[in-house]
Amino acid sequence: MSLKLGVNIDHVATLREARYRGHATGEPDPVAAARACEASGAHGITAHLREDRRHIQDRDIWRLREAVQTRLNFEMANTPEIVDLALRLKPEIVCLVPERRQEVTTEGGLDVIGAEAAISETRHRLNDAGIEVSLFVAPGPTQLDAAARTGSQFVELHTGAFAEAWPDPARREEELRRLTEGARQAHALGLRVNAGHGLNYENLTAILAVPHLVELNIGHSIVSRAVFAGLPEAVREMLKLMADYPGGTTRS
């Protein structure tokens, strides 16, 4: 089965909010971006409704639910307000992520061990509503064991450390080893494996060495490339890099 691409359109909204913060409308429109990504071959759309609403707004996520024809991946913190919204929104999948107001973008993976009971409860509620659950985790054995205990269907391996290590070949190989071991462990535990954070047109080919991947979620690099090449071409270029994924058996 081919490796899937989920395009994160948060930074389309970031660009809009830089000029139209507080306005009911503005450009560029993340919903139009989602449609363009799907038309260009993306397998899903990812959007993160943060508690501080710094990019995606409530109106965006509801319009995305109506517009997305592939698979809506709703990134969210495990907070009562956002969980209740997700239960009404009914995306195909929710990805639970850590969230700190001072961060520029999501940093680090979930502490599943420290919040296992709360995550398990939310997972149960979302699954009961027909929503699959993914946990955004660093590739560490104890966190992956805890992720499996919550009953979640997916993990999304945090590739940020790998991306930051890219200029240093030794560190890069170490982070790639950690991701590979994490993917194998998650697969053995019955979890389906996605990956994302910091992936771009330069480092993507190396990440294809990680086995058992179902989907890569990529946002900033595609939106950045779109400034010069246009969004449809940016998506097609990324899909072309992903086309020969040899990562073994995956499960959709």
PyMOL commands that set and color helices and strands:
alter all, ss='L'
color gray80, all
select helices_A, chain A and resi 10-20+30-39+58-67+80-89+116-128+141-149+160-165+169-188+204-207+220-229+231-242
alter helices_A, ss='H'
color red, helices_A
select strands_A, chain A and resi 4-8+44-48+72-76+93-96+132-137+154-158+192-196+213-218
alter strands_A, ss='S'
color yellow, strands_A
deselect
rebuild
show_as cartoon
